């Protein structure tokens, strides 16, 4: 295998899920629709939570951050994938690949941690309501947000720099939707076994403890809910918990397949599919599951949109 770092000049070719699909046009239309759904729903949530002072509480500040992360994550990946498919040009520069990897790792890792903090917030609200303002003060909330962003960005910076310093072979085809560490390492013309172990450790560290914390929080929540005297309250809480856990399963499931399971257990095609779940599907579904069915959020949305409509009408 010839070693050639012409990738510095010519970049890479992304051969993602749209190129290997039997119905690429339909898949492209679906991905585009999901992107616009993510753009609209997350954008609305950001607007509503920002403008309504009644939502400036820890629970909704965490949801605001989740919407921001989802919006940025899907925007880093989806528009390029769709445009590349439409213009039939799947190339990405060396620098563009490094930047995309850094942003995806930062946003993905930050969301891993944030989802665990959100589960803890719900646990405190349901199981320890009298101590909620102490255990989940604004200071604690912002500390959680700062921890998510800082740990994620530092980890992403180190791994992105280390990945891109490898010599790459003449085959520039990355069999993936976007630049991500595991598929990119398959092009390296050097021994990557030690680094692959480091990537595995990163995956385990950033995925398994947050997932365990989420499952523990929801287990305690369900235990508390099952002892509620109200049947309606139990039913509502169970539906909410199950929908939250469905989204959590999609997010962490796809990421665990990519970063924790040995490569012999999954093919590049399966990697492509799993990456779609945590970069396209989940950002589109999160607002619908976590927020837009919430009475406080829908009420705030009506108030904000009502004010906007009144201000528009008053100008005519």
C-alpha positions in Angstrom: 0.0 0.0 0.0 1.5 3.3 -1.1 1.9 6.1 1.4 1.0 9.5 0.2 -0.1 12.6 2.1 -1.6 14.2 -1.0 -4.7 14.4 1.2 -3.2 17.7 2.4 -3.8 19.1 -1.1 -6.7 17.1 -2.4 -8.6 16.2 0.7 -10.9 13.2 1.1 -13.9 11.8 -0.7 -16.9 11.0 1.6 -18.8 7.9 0.4 -21.7 7.9 2.8 -25.1 6.4 3.1 -26.6 8.3 0.2 -24.1 6.8 -2.2 -24.7 3.2 -1.1 -28.5 3.4 -1.0 -30.9 1.6 -3.4 -33.2 4.7 -3.3 -30.8 7.6 -2.9 -33.3 10.3 -4.0 -35.9 9.2 -1.5 -33.3 9.0 1.3 -31.9 12.4 0.4 -35.5 13.9 0.6 -36.0 12.2 4.0 -32.8 13.5 5.4 -33.6 17.0 4.1 -37.0 16.9 5.7 -35.6 15.7 9.0 -33.0 18.5 8.9 -35.7 21.2 8.3 -37.7 19.6 11.1 -34.7 19.8 13.4 -34.0 23.4 12.3 -37.6 24.6 12.9 -38.3 22.8 16.1 -35.0 23.5 17.8 -35.0 27.1 16.5 -38.5 27.6 18.0 -37.4 26.2 21.3 -34.4 28.5 21.4 -36.6 31.5 20.6 -39.3 30.6 23.1 -37.0 29.8 26.1 -35.0 33.0 25.4 -38.0 35.3 25.2 -40.1 33.9 28.0 -38.7 34.8 31.4 -40.9 32.2 33.1 -38.8 29.5 31.4 -35.5 30.8 32.8 -35.2 28.0 35.2 -32.6 25.1 35.3 -34.8 22.5 33.5 -35.4 24.8 30.5 -31.9 26.2 30.5 -30.7 22.6 30.0 -33.3 22.1 27.3 -32.1 25.3 25.7 -28.5 24.0 25.6 -29.8 20.6 24.2 -31.6 22.4 21.3 -28.5 24.5 20.6 -26.2 21.4 20.5 -28.7 19.5 18.3 -29.1 22.4 15.9 -25.3 22.9 15.5 -24.6 19.1 15.3 -27.0 18.4 12.5 -26.0 21.6 10.7 -22.3 20.5 10.8 -23.2 17.3 8.9 -26.5 17.3 7.0 -26.4 20.3 4.7 -23.0 19.3 3.3 -24.1 15.7 2.8 -27.3 16.8 0.9 -25.5 19.4 -1.2 -22.7 17.0 -2.1 -25.3 14.5 -3.3 -27.1 17.0 -5.4 -24.1 18.5 -7.1 -22.3 15.1 -7.3 -19.2 16.3 -5.5 -18.3 14.4 -2.3 -14.9 15.9 -1.7 -13.9 17.6 1.5 -10.6 19.4 2.1 -8.1 18.2 4.7 -8.8 21.2 6.9 -12.5 20.9 6.4 -12.4 17.2 7.5 -10.4 18.2 10.6 -12.9 21.0 11.4 -15.9 18.8 10.9 -14.4 16.1 13.1 -13.6 18.5 15.9 -17.1 20.1 15.8 -18.9 16.7 15.7 -16.8 15.4 18.6 -17.3 18.5 20.6 -21.1 18.7 20.1 -21.6 14.9 20.4 -19.5 14.6 23.6 -21.1 17.7 25.2 -24.6 16.2 24.5 -23.5 12.9 26.0 -22.8 14.7 29.3 -25.7 17.1 29.1 -28.3 14.3 28.7 -27.0 12.8 32.0 -27.3 16.1 33.7 -30.9 16.5 32.4 -31.8 13.0 33.8 -30.4 14.1 37.2 -32.5 17.3 37.0 -35.7 15.2 36.4 -34.7 12.8 39.2 -34.3 15.7 41.7 -37.5 17.4 40.5 -39.6 14.2 40.9 -37.9 12.4 43.8 -36.7 15.4 45.9 -39.0 18.3 45.0 -38.6 20.0 48.3 -34.8 20.2 47.8 -34.9 21.1 44.1 -34.0 24.7 44.4 -30.9 23.8 46.5 -29.7 20.7 44.5 -30.5 22.4 41.1 -29.8 26.1 41.6 -28.9 28.3 38.7 -25.3 28.1 39.7 -25.3 24.3 39.6 -27.1 24.4 36.2 -24.5 26.7 34.6 -21.7 24.6 36.1 -23.2 21.5 34.4 -23.4 23.4 31.1 -19.8 24.7 31.4 -18.6 21.2 32.3 -20.3 19.7 29.3 -18.8 22.2 26.8 -15.3 22.4 28.3 -14.6 18.6 28.8 -16.1 17.9 25.3 -14.1 20.6 23.5 -10.8 19.7 25.2 -11.2 16.0 24.4 -12.3 16.8 20.8 -9.4 19.1 20.2 -6.8 16.5 21.4 -8.3 13.6 19.4 -8.8 15.6 16.2 -5.2 16.8 16.2 -3.9 13.4 16.9 -6.0 11.7 14.2 -5.1 14.2 11.5 -1.3 13.8 12.1 -1.3 10.3 10.7 0.0 9.7 7.2 -2.9 8.7 4.9 -2.8 6.4 1.9 -3.6 7.2 -1.8 -7.1 5.8 -1.3 -8.9 9.0 -0.2 -12.4 7.4 0.1 -13.9 7.7 3.6 -16.8 5.2 3.7 -18.9 7.4 5.9 -21.4 10.2 5.9 -18.9 12.6 7.5 -15.3 12.8 8.9 -15.3 10.6 12.0 -12.3 9.0 13.7 -13.0 5.2 13.2 -13.5 5.3 9.4 -10.7 7.8 8.9 -8.2 5.6 10.7 -8.9 2.9 8.2 -7.0 5.1 5.6 -4.0 5.5 7.8 -0.7 4.1 6.6 0.7 3.5 10.0 0.1 1.3 13.0 -3.0 2.7 14.7 -3.6 0.0 17.3 -2.5 2.0 20.3 -4.5 5.0 19.2 -7.6 2.9 18.5 -7.3 1.7 22.1 -7.2 5.4 23.2 -10.3 6.1 21.1 -12.1 3.1 22.7 -11.2 4.5 26.2 -12.6 7.9 25.1 -15.8 6.2 23.9 -16.2 4.2 27.1 -15.5 7.2 29.3 -17.9 9.6 27.5 -20.7 7.2 26.8 -21.0 4.5 29.5 -20.9 6.6 32.7 -23.5 9.1 31.4 -25.7 6.3 30.1 -25.5 4.5 33.4 -26.4 7.7 35.2 -29.4 8.2 33.0 -30.6 4.6 33.5 -30.1 4.9 37.3 -32.0 8.3 37.4 -34.9 7.0 35.4 -35.1 3.8 37.4 -35.4 5.8 40.6 -38.0 8.1 38.9 -40.0 5.1 37.8 -39.8 3.6 41.3 -41.2 6.9 42.7 -43.8 7.2 40.0 -45.2 3.7 40.6 -45.9 4.7 44.2 -48.0 7.7 43.1 -51.6 7.6 44.3 -52.9 9.1 41.0 -53.4 6.7 38.1 -53.3 9.6 35.6 -50.1 10.9 37.0 -48.5 7.5 36.8 -49.6 7.0 33.2 -48.3 10.4 32.2 -45.0 9.9 33.9 -44.5 6.5 32.4 -45.3 7.7 28.9 -42.8 10.6 29.3 -40.1 8.4 30.7 -40.5 5.8 27.9 -40.3 8.5 25.2 -37.2 10.0 26.8 -35.5 6.6 27.1 -36.4 5.8 23.4 -34.5 8.9 22.3 -31.6 8.2 24.7 -31.4 4.6 23.3 -31.2 6.0 19.7 -28.5 8.5 20.7 -26.3 6.3 22.8 -26.9 3.2 20.8 -25.6 4.7 17.6 -22.6 6.2 19.3 -21.7 3.0 21.2 -21.8 1.0 18.0 -19.3 3.4 16.5 -16.9 4.0 19.4 -17.2 1.1 21.9 -18.1 -2.1 19.9 -15.1 -3.8 18.2 -15.0 -3.1 14.5 -15.4 -6.8 13.7 -19.0 -6.6 15.1 -20.2 -4.0 12.6 -19.6 -3.1 9.0 -19.1 0.4 7.4 -22.7 0.3 6.2 -23.9 -0.3 9.7 -21.7 2.5 10.9 -23.3 4.8 8.3 -26.8 3.9 9.5 -25.9 4.2 13.2 -24.3 7.7 12.6 -27.5 8.9 11.0 -29.4 8.1 14.2 -27.3 10.3 16.4 -26.6 13.1 14.0 -29.9 13.4 12.0 -32.8 11.5 13.6 -32.2 12.4 17.3 -31.7 16.2 16.7 -35.1 16.2 14.9 -36.9 14.2 17.6 -35.4 15.7 20.7 -37.6 18.9 20.7 -40.7 16.9 20.1 -40.0 14.4 22.8 -38.5 16.7 25.5 -40.2 20.0 25.1 -42.9 20.7 22.5 -45.4 18.4 24.2 -44.8 20.2 27.5 -47.7 22.5 28.6 -45.4 25.2 29.8 -43.4 25.3 26.6 -46.5 25.2 24.4 -48.1 28.0 26.5 -44.9 30.1 26.1 -44.9 29.4 22.4 -48.5 30.7 22.1 -47.6 33.8 24.0 -44.4 34.5 22.0 -46.1 33.9 18.6 -49.2 35.8 19.7 -47.0 38.9 20.6 -45.2 38.5 17.2 -48.5 38.4 15.3 -49.9 41.4 17.2 -46.8 43.4 16.5 -46.9 42.5 12.8 -50.6 43.4 12.6 -50.0 46.8 14.3 -47.5 47.8 11.6 -50.2 47.6 8.9 
